[in-house]
Amino acid sequence: MARLDINAIRRRQIIDAAVAVMAEKGWAETSIDEATKRAEVSRGLVSYHFKDKADLLSGVLARCQEIFNESVQEALGESSDPVETMRAVTRIGIELAKVNPVPYEVFVQFTASAKRDPRLGEEIRALWEGFRRTTAAAIRAGQRAGAFRRDIDADAAAARHIGAVTGVALQWLLEPGAFDFEETERQTVEMLMAYLVADAPGGEGAGAAAAAANR
């Protein structure tokens, strides 16, 4: 029987508490004491796991990215089809704003503060770069498999893809109920997939496919 890693459990407990507080109050208003109180642990235990607030910041960002990745992996299942994989990842990226908005709330808070805080800016840039890199790698894999167009730049397509997904998610986060979420999700997924597939591998029919998806 595997032994429980108490240190890992306590660290996760503190990070989850900090994530919850930050989603409510923002990073500037989130203190070590607030996280300690929410986690129901001692101040000394928090100091044992995190040397300062910046160290806790890294843990919060890593946890939010982990929540996102866990949601994606759950959505993927056993599919090895690059088109269905990208479709599932795109859909869950949007749906997360509705079913578990905390990671998006944290990303919004951090991104808004990144210009004023060099350490925070560095962490946030690394986060978005990681999202773009992972998405671009998936696009390149689809191109090699002949499932996605080969006439598009994967890095630019990844930035476009993430921009559309997060744009819908953030609008919903700021004003839930402002639009038909399911229909907007459907249109966004179809628009993005039509651009990637568009008569692969040549891509000559991209314009027609994208127009069809928007009808």
N, C-alpha and C positions, 0 to 999 in steps of 0.2 A: 504494500500500500504506500503510495507516494505521500511524503511529508508535506504538510502545509507550509508555505513560505510566508510566515507572519509579517516579515518586513515588507514583502511585496504587497500583501493585503492591506497593511496600514498605509503604505505609500499611495495605493490606489484609492483608498478611502479618503485621504486628505485631498488628493487631486480632484476626485469627483465632487467633493464639497466645494472646492475652489471654483470648479466649473459652474456649479449651480449658483453660487453667489455672484460670479461674474456675469452670468447670463441675465441676472436680475439688475445688477448695479453698475456694470462696466468695470474694466480693469483698474481704472484710476481709483475707484471707490472700494475695491476689493483689498482688504488687508489680511495679513497673516492671522490676526486675531479673529476676523470674521470666518476665515476658513477653519480655524481651530474650533470655534464654537459650533459651526455647522457639522463638522466631522465628529464632534463629541470626543475629542482627544485632548491631551495636554499640550501646552505651548512647547514644552521641551521635546515632545515627540515630533512635532512639526519641524522644529529646529534640527533635530537629528537627521531627518530625511531631506530637508531643503535648507541650504545655507542662507538663502535670502529670497526675496520676492521674485527676482529675475530667474532663479533656479526653479521656483514654483511655476513661473510662466512657461518654461520649456516643458514641464510636465503637463500643464494644462493643454498646450498646443498639441503635444504628442497624443494625449488622450482623446482630444476631439478628432484628430486625424484617424485614430484607431477606431472610434465609433463609426466614422464614415466608412472606413475600410471593411469593418465587420458587416455593415449593412450591405455593402456591395457584394461581398463574398456570399452572403446569404441569398442575394438575388440571383447570383450567377448559376448556382446549382452545379450540374454536371456538364453543361453545354461547352463544347469546344468550337462552335461555329463563331468566327470573329464578328459576324454581323449581329447575331443574336446576343453575343456577349456585350458588344457596344450598346445595343439597344437596351439591355437590362441595366447596364451601368448608368446610362443616361437617364433612364426612367427613375431609378432609385435616387440618383443625385437630386432630382427635382422633388420626389416624394418625401425626402428626408425633411424638407422644410415644413411639411404638414405632420408627419408621424413622429419626428424627433428633432425639433428645431434648435435644440441647445447648441450643437456644433456650429450651425450657421450664425446664431446669435453671438457666439464667442468670436468667430471669424470677423464679423462686422465690427465688434468692439475693438478688436486688435487692429484691424486694417485702418479704422478711423484714427487711431492713436499712433500709428506707425511713424508718421512724419515727425512727430514731436519727440519720439523716443528712439534713439539709434539702435539700442539692443533689440527693442521690440520690432523695429523696422527690419532688422536683419533676420529675425525669426520668421516674420510674416513673409518676406520675400522668399525665404527658403521653402516655406509651406506651399506657396503658389507655384514656385518653380517645380516642386515635387509633383504637384497635381498635373502641371503641363507635361512634365517629362513622362509620367506614367501614361497619360492619355496619348501622347505622341508615339510612345512605344507600341501601344495597342493599335494605333492607326497604321504604323509601319508593318506590324505583323499582318494586319489585314491586307495591306498592299502586296506583301510578299506572297500571301495565299491567293491573290487574285480576287479577293472579295471587295476591296476598296480601290478607288481610282488611284492610278499611279501618277497622274498629272497635277497633283496638289502637294504643297509643302506640308509635311506632317506637323511640324512645330506650329506653323500658322493655323492649321486646321484645329490643333489642340486648343490653342488660345481662343479661337472662335467658339469651339464646342463648350469649353468651360464658361466662357462669357455668357452664352445663351442660357445654360443650365442655372448658373448662379444668379443671373438677372431675374429669371422667373421666381426662383426660390426667395430672393431678397425682397421682391415686391410683395410676395405673400406674407413674408415675415413681418414686414412693416404695416401691411393692411390686410389681414386675413379676411377672406370673404369678398374682396373687391372684384374678383372675377371668377369664372368657372374654372376651378383648379384642374379637374380631370380633362376638360377639353383643351385647356392651354397646355397641359402636359402632353397630351396626344399630338397636338400640332407641333410642339417644339421637338419632340422625339422624331416625328416623321420628317420635319424640315431638315434636321441635322443628319439623319440617316440617308435621306435622299441625296444630300450633298456628298456624303462619303461614298455611297455606292454608285449612283448615277452611271449606269451602264458600264460598270467595271469590266475589264481593267483599263480601258482607254479613257473613259470619262467624257467622251464627246457629247453625250446626252445629258450632261449635268443641268443645263438650263431647263430642259423639258421636264426632267424628273423633279426638280425643285418647284417648278410651277405647278406640277400635278399635285405635289404634297400640300401646296398652299390653297388649293381650290376648296 
